[in-house]
Amino acid sequence: MEEQLREMGRHLLVPINKDAGCISAYFLEPSIENDNPSFGVVSIWPDKETLDTMKKSERYRTLIQYMSPLIETLTERYI
């Protein structure tokens, strides 16, 4: 499950951000071995409008819906 989340972050979330026009994007990976269940995308945007456009895109919304159950499972396990 942890590896699945890593793969989605690296190969889906970061590219969606970059394709939408962010200046830079990084995926903070979870590591259960290091007792760090935190994860997410850190991205730098040229302006708020570009970020908002990405958040409204079908591609982004679909991915977030797909990831939600996985995120909830990991969050429940380690909180």
Jmol script that loads the backbone (N, CA, C; Angstrom):
load data "model"
ATOM      1  N   MET A   1       0.819  -1.187   0.000  1.00  0.00           N
ATOM      2  CA  MET A   1       0.000   0.000   0.000  1.00  0.00           C
ATOM      3  C   MET A   1       0.871   1.261   0.000  1.00  0.00           C
ATOM      4  N   GLU A   2       1.897   1.262   0.815  1.00  0.00           N
ATOM      5  CA  GLU A   2       2.820   2.397   0.872  1.00  0.00           C
ATOM      6  C   GLU A   2       3.492   2.596  -0.492  1.00  0.00           C
ATOM      7  N   GLU A   3       3.902   1.500  -1.110  1.00  0.00           N
ATOM      8  CA  GLU A   3       4.564   1.588  -2.416  1.00  0.00           C
ATOM      9  C   GLU A   3       3.588   2.078  -3.489  1.00  0.00           C
ATOM     10  N   GLN A   4       2.341   1.651  -3.406  1.00  0.00           N
ATOM     11  CA  GLN A   4       1.327   2.100  -4.361  1.00  0.00           C
ATOM     12  C   GLN A   4       1.148   3.620  -4.263  1.00  0.00           C
ATOM     13  N   LEU A   5       1.122   4.131  -3.056  1.00  0.00           N
ATOM     14  CA  LEU A   5       0.996   5.573  -2.861  1.00  0.00           C
ATOM     15  C   LEU A   5       2.219   6.305  -3.410  1.00  0.00           C
ATOM     16  N   ARG A   6       3.395   5.756  -3.180  1.00  0.00           N
ATOM     17  CA  ARG A   6       4.622   6.356  -3.730  1.00  0.00           C
ATOM     18  C   ARG A   6       4.558   6.443  -5.251  1.00  0.00           C
ATOM     19  N   GLU A   7       4.155   5.345  -5.871  1.00  0.00           N
ATOM     20  CA  GLU A   7       4.082   5.302  -7.334  1.00  0.00           C
ATOM     21  C   GLU A   7       3.099   6.339  -7.869  1.00  0.00           C
ATOM     22  N   MET A   8       1.935   6.440  -7.250  1.00  0.00           N
ATOM     23  CA  MET A   8       0.950   7.425  -7.697  1.00  0.00           C
ATOM     24  C   MET A   8       1.481   8.841  -7.517  1.00  0.00           C
ATOM     25  N   GLY A   9       2.153   9.080  -6.411  1.00  0.00           N
ATOM     26  CA  GLY A   9       2.714  10.413  -6.179  1.00  0.00           C
ATOM     27  C   GLY A   9       3.765  10.778  -7.201  1.00  0.00           C
ATOM     28  N   ARG A  10       4.698   9.866  -7.415  1.00  0.00           N
ATOM     29  CA  ARG A  10       5.807  10.120  -8.352  1.00  0.00           C
ATOM     30  C   ARG A  10       5.346  10.228  -9.797  1.00  0.00           C
ATOM     31  N   HIS A  11       4.485   9.286 -10.203  1.00  0.00           N
ATOM     32  CA  HIS A  11       4.171   9.137 -11.621  1.00  0.00           C
ATOM     33  C   HIS A  11       2.842   9.743 -12.050  1.00  0.00           C
ATOM     34  N   LEU A  12       2.029  10.188 -11.091  1.00  0.00           N
ATOM     35  CA  LEU A  12       0.752  10.798 -11.456  1.00  0.00           C
ATOM     36  C   LEU A  12       0.593  12.205 -10.879  1.00  0.00           C
ATOM     37  N   LEU A  13       0.730  12.348  -9.559  1.00  0.00           N
ATOM     38  CA  LEU A  13       0.515  13.663  -8.947  1.00  0.00           C
ATOM     39  C   LEU A  13       1.537  14.703  -9.391  1.00  0.00           C
ATOM     40  N   VAL A  14       2.803  14.347  -9.356  1.00  0.00           N
ATOM     41  CA  VAL A  14       3.833  15.311  -9.765  1.00  0.00           C
ATOM     42  C   VAL A  14       3.663  15.692 -11.239  1.00  0.00           C
ATOM     43  N   PRO A  15       3.479  14.741 -12.160  1.00  0.00           N
ATOM     44  CA  PRO A  15       3.275  15.130 -13.559  1.00  0.00           C
ATOM     45  C   PRO A  15       2.026  15.988 -13.785  1.00  0.00           C
ATOM     46  N   ILE A  16       0.941  15.707 -13.054  1.00  0.00           N
ATOM     47  CA  ILE A  16      -0.258  16.543 -13.200  1.00  0.00           C
ATOM     48  C   ILE A  16       0.071  17.979 -12.828  1.00  0.00           C
ATOM     49  N   ASN A  17       0.788  18.164 -11.738  1.00  0.00           N
ATOM     50  CA  ASN A  17       1.174  19.506 -11.313  1.00  0.00           C
ATOM     51  C   ASN A  17       2.062  20.177 -12.357  1.00  0.00           C
ATOM     52  N   LYS A  18       3.054  19.444 -12.854  1.00  0.00           N
ATOM     53  CA  LYS A  18       3.980  20.018 -13.838  1.00  0.00           C
ATOM     54  C   LYS A  18       3.268  20.339 -15.152  1.00  0.00           C
ATOM     55  N   ASP A  19       2.406  19.434 -15.609  1.00  0.00           N
ATOM     56  CA  ASP A  19       1.666  19.669 -16.851  1.00  0.00           C
ATOM     57  C   ASP A  19       0.746  20.884 -16.736  1.00  0.00           C
ATOM     58  N   ALA A  20       0.263  21.142 -15.527  1.00  0.00           N
ATOM     59  CA  ALA A  20      -0.672  22.254 -15.317  1.00  0.00           C
ATOM     60  C   ALA A  20       0.034  23.600 -15.192  1.00  0.00           C
ATOM     61  N   GLY A  21       1.360  23.593 -15.129  1.00  0.00           N
ATOM     62  CA  GLY A  21       2.079  24.858 -15.141  1.00  0.00           C
ATOM     63  C   GLY A  21       2.809  25.247 -13.875  1.00  0.00           C
ATOM     64  N   CYS A  22       2.979  24.312 -12.932  1.00  0.00           N
ATOM     65  CA  CYS A  22       3.737  24.682 -11.738  1.00  0.00           C
ATOM     66  C   CYS A  22       5.212  24.834 -12.110  1.00  0.00           C
ATOM     67  N   ILE A  23       5.894  25.629 -11.349  1.00  0.00           N
ATOM     68  CA  ILE A  23       7.306  25.895 -11.604  1.00  0.00           C
ATOM     69  C   ILE A  23       8.154  24.699 -11.187  1.00  0.00           C
ATOM     70  N   SER A  24       7.783  24.086 -10.064  1.00  0.00           N
ATOM     71  CA  SER A  24       8.517  22.947  -9.538  1.00  0.00           C
ATOM     72  C   SER A  24       7.581  22.112  -8.672  1.00  0.00           C
ATOM     73  N   ALA A  25       7.777  20.787  -8.657  1.00  0.00           N
ATOM     74  CA  ALA A  25       6.940  19.908  -7.832  1.00  0.00           C
ATOM     75  C   ALA A  25       7.780  18.750  -7.306  1.00  0.00           C
ATOM     76  N   TYR A  26       7.540  18.414  -6.050  1.00  0.00           N
ATOM     77  CA  TYR A  26       8.236  17.310  -5.385  1.00  0.00           C
ATOM     78  C   TYR A  26       7.215  16.481  -4.621  1.00  0.00           C
ATOM     79  N   PHE A  27       7.427  15.174  -4.566  1.00  0.00           N
ATOM     80  CA  PHE A  27       6.557  14.304  -3.785  1.00  0.00           C
ATOM     81  C   PHE A  27       7.282  13.916  -2.504  1.00  0.00           C
ATOM     82  N   LEU A  28       6.684  14.261  -1.376  1.00  0.00           N
ATOM     83  CA  LEU A  28       7.215  13.859  -0.073  1.00  0.00           C
ATOM     84  C   LEU A  28       6.701  12.458   0.201  1.00  0.00           C
ATOM     85  N   GLU A  29       7.586  11.499   0.248  1.00  0.00           N
ATOM     86  CA  GLU A  29       7.190  10.099   0.341  1.00  0.00           C
ATOM     87  C   GLU A  29       6.998   9.632   1.774  1.00  0.00           C
ATOM     88  N   PRO A  30       5.986   8.784   1.978  1.00  0.00           N
ATOM     89  CA  PRO A  30       5.803   8.203   3.310  1.00  0.00           C
ATOM     90  C   PRO A  30       6.866   7.141   3.561  1.00  0.00           C
ATOM     91  N   SER A  31       7.210   6.936   4.805  1.00  0.00           N
ATOM     92  CA  SER A  31       8.162   5.889   5.161  1.00  0.00           C
ATOM     93  C   SER A  31       7.770   5.315   6.516  1.00  0.00           C
ATOM     94  N   ILE A  32       7.096   4.199   6.484  1.00  0.00           N
ATOM     95  CA  ILE A  32       6.661   3.550   7.712  1.00  0.00           C
ATOM     96  C   ILE A  32       7.881   3.072   8.501  1.00  0.00           C
ATOM     97  N   GLU A  33       8.923   2.647   7.789  1.00  0.00           N
ATOM     98  CA  GLU A  33      10.154   2.192   8.449  1.00  0.00           C
ATOM     99  C   GLU A  33      10.756   3.282   9.325  1.00  0.00           C
ATOM    100  N   ASN A  34      10.655   4.524   8.885  1.00  0.00           N
ATOM    101  CA  ASN A  34      11.205   5.653   9.636  1.00  0.00           C
ATOM    102  C   ASN A  34      10.141   6.355  10.472  1.00  0.00           C
ATOM    103  N   ASP A  35       8.995   5.706  10.654  1.00  0.00           N
ATOM    104  CA  ASP A  35       7.888   6.250  11.434  1.00  0.00           C
ATOM    105  C   ASP A  35       7.452   7.617  10.904  1.00  0.00           C
ATOM    106  N   ASN A  36       7.386   7.718   9.576  1.00  0.00           N
ATOM    107  CA  ASN A  36       6.956   8.954   8.937  1.00  0.00           C
ATOM    108  C   ASN A  36       5.850   8.639   7.933  1.00  0.00           C
ATOM    109  N   PRO A  37       4.591   8.612   8.391  1.00  0.00           N
ATOM    110  CA  PRO A  37       3.499   8.301   7.481  1.00  0.00           C
ATOM    111  C   PRO A  37       3.063   9.497   6.636  1.00  0.00           C
ATOM    112  N   SER A  38       3.684  10.645   6.818  1.00  0.00           N
ATOM    113  CA  SER A  38       3.284  11.852   6.087  1.00  0.00           C
ATOM    114  C   SER A  38       3.683  11.757   4.617  1.00  0.00           C
ATOM    115  N   PHE A  39       2.874  12.344   3.774  1.00  0.00           N
ATOM    116  CA  PHE A  39       3.152  12.355   2.347  1.00  0.00           C
ATOM    117  C   PHE A  39       2.405  13.513   1.719  1.00  0.00           C
ATOM    118  N   GLY A  40       2.799  13.872   0.526  1.00  0.00           N
ATOM    119  CA  GLY A  40       2.112  14.936  -0.192  1.00  0.00           C
ATOM    120  C   GLY A  40       2.978  15.516  -1.282  1.00  0.00           C
ATOM    121  N   VAL A  41       2.386  16.431  -2.027  1.00  0.00           N
ATOM    122  CA  VAL A  41       3.101  17.111  -3.094  1.00  0.00           C
ATOM    123  C   VAL A  41       3.383  18.539  -2.648  1.00  0.00           C
ATOM    124  N   VAL A  42       4.622  18.934  -2.793  1.00  0.00           N
ATOM    125  CA  VAL A  42       5.005  20.322  -2.560  1.00  0.00           C
ATOM    126  C   VAL A  42       5.244  20.908  -3.943  1.00  0.00           C
ATOM    127  N   SER A  43       4.529  21.968  -4.259  1.00  0.00           N
ATOM    128  CA  SER A  43       4.675  22.561  -5.586  1.00  0.00           C
ATOM    129  C   SER A  43       4.728  24.080  -5.487  1.00  0.00           C
ATOM    130  N   ILE A  44       5.429  24.671  -6.425  1.00  0.00           N
ATOM    131  CA  ILE A  44       5.568  26.124  -6.503  1.00  0.00           C
ATOM    132  C   ILE A  44       4.859  26.575  -7.776  1.00  0.00           C
ATOM    133  N   TRP A  45       3.954  27.532  -7.605  1.00  0.00           N
ATOM    134  CA  TRP A  45       3.120  27.984  -8.720  1.00  0.00           C
ATOM    135  C   TRP A  45       3.405  29.447  -9.059  1.00  0.00           C
ATOM    136  N   PRO A  46       3.288  29.797 -10.342  1.00  0.00           N
ATOM    137  CA  PRO A  46       3.536  31.184 -10.730  1.00  0.00           C
ATOM    138  C   PRO A  46       2.456  32.134 -10.205  1.00  0.00           C
ATOM    139  N   ASP A  47       1.232  31.603 -10.038  1.00  0.00           N
ATOM    140  CA  ASP A  47       0.139  32.413  -9.509  1.00  0.00           C
ATOM    141  C   ASP A  47      -0.992  31.492  -9.040  1.00  0.00           C
ATOM    142  N   LYS A  48      -1.889  32.042  -8.244  1.00  0.00           N
ATOM    143  CA  LYS A  48      -2.983  31.260  -7.668  1.00  0.00           C
ATOM    144  C   LYS A  48      -3.956  30.770  -8.741  1.00  0.00           C
ATOM    145  N   GLU A  49      -4.157  31.539  -9.768  1.00  0.00           N
ATOM    146  CA  GLU A  49      -5.085  31.170 -10.833  1.00  0.00           C
ATOM    147  C   GLU A  49      -4.661  29.867 -11.519  1.00  0.00           C
ATOM    148  N   THR A  50      -3.393  29.718 -11.783  1.00  0.00           N
ATOM    149  CA  THR A  50      -2.884  28.498 -12.416  1.00  0.00           C
ATOM    150  C   THR A  50      -3.103  27.291 -11.509  1.00  0.00           C
ATOM    151  N   LEU A  51      -2.845  27.454 -10.224  1.00  0.00           N
ATOM    152  CA  LEU A  51      -3.078  26.378  -9.254  1.00  0.00           C
ATOM    153  C   LEU A  51      -4.555  26.013  -9.199  1.00  0.00           C
ATOM    154  N   ASP A  52      -5.429  27.006  -9.124  1.00  0.00           N
ATOM    155  CA  ASP A  52      -6.870  26.745  -9.055  1.00  0.00           C
ATOM    156  C   ASP A  52      -7.372  26.024 -10.299  1.00  0.00           C
ATOM    157  N   THR A  53      -6.836  26.378 -11.461  1.00  0.00           N
ATOM    158  CA  THR A  53      -7.216  25.709 -12.706  1.00  0.00           C
ATOM    159  C   THR A  53      -6.849  24.231 -12.650  1.00  0.00           C
ATOM    160  N   MET A  54      -5.660  23.919 -12.134  1.00  0.00           N
ATOM    161  CA  MET A  54      -5.237  22.517 -12.010  1.00  0.00           C
ATOM    162  C   MET A  54      -6.171  21.765 -11.075  1.00  0.00           C
ATOM    163  N   LYS A  55      -6.519  22.371  -9.944  1.00  0.00           N
ATOM    164  CA  LYS A  55      -7.377  21.709  -8.958  1.00  0.00           C
ATOM    165  C   LYS A  55      -8.772  21.415  -9.503  1.00  0.00           C
ATOM    166  N   LYS A  56      -9.196  22.187 -10.487  1.00  0.00           N
ATOM    167  CA  LYS A  56     -10.522  21.992 -11.079  1.00  0.00           C
ATOM    168  C   LYS A  56     -10.499  21.017 -12.251  1.00  0.00           C
ATOM    169  N   SER A  57      -9.320  20.608 -12.678  1.00  0.00           N
ATOM    170  CA  SER A  57      -9.219  19.741 -13.852  1.00  0.00           C
ATOM    171  C   SER A  57      -9.777  18.349 -13.569  1.00  0.00           C
ATOM    172  N   GLU A  58     -10.335  17.754 -14.590  1.00  0.00           N
ATOM    173  CA  GLU A  58     -10.916  16.410 -14.472  1.00  0.00           C
ATOM    174  C   GLU A  58      -9.845  15.389 -14.096  1.00  0.00           C
ATOM    175  N   ARG A  59      -8.692  15.508 -14.692  1.00  0.00           N
ATOM    176  CA  ARG A  59      -7.590  14.568 -14.430  1.00  0.00           C
ATOM    177  C   ARG A  59      -7.200  14.574 -12.946  1.00  0.00           C
ATOM    178  N   TYR A  60      -7.068  15.749 -12.368  1.00  0.00           N
ATOM    179  CA  TYR A  60      -6.691  15.879 -10.957  1.00  0.00           C
ATOM    180  C   TYR A  60      -7.804  15.359 -10.052  1.00  0.00           C
ATOM    181  N   ARG A  61      -9.031  15.767 -10.309  1.00  0.00           N
ATOM    182  CA  ARG A  61     -10.154  15.340  -9.457  1.00  0.00           C
ATOM    183  C   ARG A  61     -10.337  13.828  -9.493  1.00  0.00           C
ATOM    184  N   THR A  62     -10.195  13.230 -10.659  1.00  0.00           N
ATOM    185  CA  THR A  62     -10.324  11.777 -10.780  1.00  0.00           C
ATOM    186  C   THR A  62      -9.236  11.071  -9.983  1.00  0.00           C
ATOM    187  N   LEU A  63      -8.014  11.539 -10.076  1.00  0.00           N
ATOM    188  CA  LEU A  63      -6.912  10.922  -9.340  1.00  0.00           C
ATOM    189  C   LEU A  63      -7.128  11.038  -7.834  1.00  0.00           C
ATOM    190  N   ILE A  64      -7.553  12.193  -7.361  1.00  0.00           N
ATOM    191  CA  ILE A  64      -7.790  12.385  -5.935  1.00  0.00           C
ATOM    192  C   ILE A  64      -8.900  11.456  -5.449  1.00  0.00           C
ATOM    193  N   GLN A  65      -9.949  11.292  -6.226  1.00  0.00           N
ATOM    194  CA  GLN A  65     -11.029  10.367  -5.852  1.00  0.00           C
ATOM    195  C   GLN A  65     -10.508   8.936  -5.781  1.00  0.00           C
ATOM    196  N   TYR A  66      -9.666   8.564  -6.717  1.00  0.00           N
ATOM    197  CA  TYR A  66      -9.096   7.218  -6.744  1.00  0.00           C
ATOM    198  C   TYR A  66      -8.177   6.983  -5.542  1.00  0.00           C
ATOM    199  N   MET A  67      -7.433   8.018  -5.158  1.00  0.00           N
ATOM    200  CA  MET A  67      -6.471   7.885  -4.066  1.00  0.00           C
ATOM    201  C   MET A  67      -7.110   7.976  -2.680  1.00  0.00           C
ATOM    202  N   SER A  68      -8.273   8.562  -2.572  1.00  0.00           N
ATOM    203  CA  SER A  68      -8.890   8.815  -1.263  1.00  0.00           C
ATOM    204  C   SER A  68      -8.964   7.596  -0.354  1.00  0.00           C
ATOM    205  N   PRO A  69      -9.453   6.435  -0.817  1.00  0.00           N
ATOM    206  CA  PRO A  69      -9.512   5.273   0.082  1.00  0.00           C
ATOM    207  C   PRO A  69      -8.125   4.840   0.577  1.00  0.00           C
ATOM    208  N   LEU A  70      -7.143   4.910  -0.282  1.00  0.00           N
ATOM    209  CA  LEU A  70      -5.776   4.547   0.092  1.00  0.00           C
ATOM    210  C   LEU A  70      -5.229   5.524   1.133  1.00  0.00           C
ATOM    211  N   ILE A  71      -5.459   6.791   0.916  1.00  0.00           N
ATOM    212  CA  ILE A  71      -5.005   7.816   1.860  1.00  0.00           C
ATOM    213  C   ILE A  71      -5.677   7.628   3.213  1.00  0.00           C
ATOM    214  N   GLU A  72      -6.978   7.377   3.212  1.00  0.00           N
ATOM    215  CA  GLU A  72      -7.703   7.163   4.469  1.00  0.00           C
ATOM    216  C   GLU A  72      -7.162   5.953   5.220  1.00  0.00           C
ATOM    217  N   THR A  73      -6.890   4.879   4.514  1.00  0.00           N
ATOM    218  CA  THR A  73      -6.368   3.669   5.149  1.00  0.00           C
ATOM    219  C   THR A  73      -5.020   3.935   5.806  1.00  0.00           C
ATOM    220  N   LEU A  74      -4.117   4.575   5.087  1.00  0.00           N
ATOM    221  CA  LEU A  74      -2.801   4.883   5.658  1.00  0.00           C
ATOM    222  C   LEU A  74      -2.915   5.843   6.833  1.00  0.00           C
ATOM    223  N   THR A  75      -3.764   6.831   6.700  1.00  0.00           N
ATOM    224  CA  THR A  75      -3.935   7.817   7.768  1.00  0.00           C
ATOM    225  C   THR A  75      -4.490   7.167   9.031  1.00  0.00           C
ATOM    226  N   GLU A  76      -5.492   6.312   8.874  1.00  0.00           N
ATOM    227  CA  GLU A  76      -6.092   5.634  10.029  1.00  0.00           C
ATOM    228  C   GLU A  76      -5.086   4.722  10.724  1.00  0.00           C
ATOM    229  N   ARG A  77      -4.234   4.087   9.968  1.00  0.00           N
ATOM    230  CA  ARG A  77      -3.246   3.163  10.533  1.00  0.00           C
ATOM    231  C   ARG A  77      -2.229   3.841  11.425  1.00  0.00           C
ATOM    232  N   TYR A  78      -1.851   5.049  11.057  1.00  0.00           N
ATOM    233  CA  TYR A  78      -0.700   5.666  11.710  1.00  0.00           C
ATOM    234  C   TYR A  78      -1.015   6.929  12.500  1.00  0.00           C
ATOM    235  N   ILE A  79      -2.280   7.207  12.695  1.00  0.00           N
ATOM    236  CA  ILE A  79      -2.623   8.371  13.533  1.00  0.00           C
ATOM    237  C   ILE A  79      -2.943   7.902  14.924  1.00  0.00           C
TER     238      ILE A  79
END
end "model"
wireframe off; spacefill off
backbone 0.3
color backbone group
